Amino acid sequence: MAKTNVLVTYDVSSKQPAVKKEMKDLGYEDSWVANGPQPSKGTYYLPNTTLWKQAEGLTATQAKQDFIKAVEKINATLLQNQKVKIERLITVQFSIWDGIPGEVHQKNV
């Protein structure tokens, strides 16, 4: 089975750093290194609430389920009035991309 790239972009009501950490624990990343010719060579940093993952057989549906499970894991430790709400979530498989590298994210976001 071939490796696929899936991009995940989202907004949550609160606890963004915790959500991002849970997703990173599942292998999602907030940057990637492009090894192609200039100008695309270098590290590309995604927007703060966007992650990606490359894995064999990974689908957009599986990435969505990973995200829901990550939020559920966080919510299991919170009081009802503190629970994280997924405000929006889009997952998409991709292969062709272009972008502006950006800067490294601050540790607390």
Secondary structure as UniProt FT lines:
FT   STRAND          3..12
FT   HELIX           16..25
FT   TURN            26..27
FT   STRAND          31..34
FT   TURN            38..39
FT   STRAND          42..45
FT   TURN            48..49
FT   STRAND          50..56
FT   HELIX           60..75
FT   TURN            76..77
FT   HELIX           80..82
FT   STRAND          86..94
FT   TURN            107..108
//
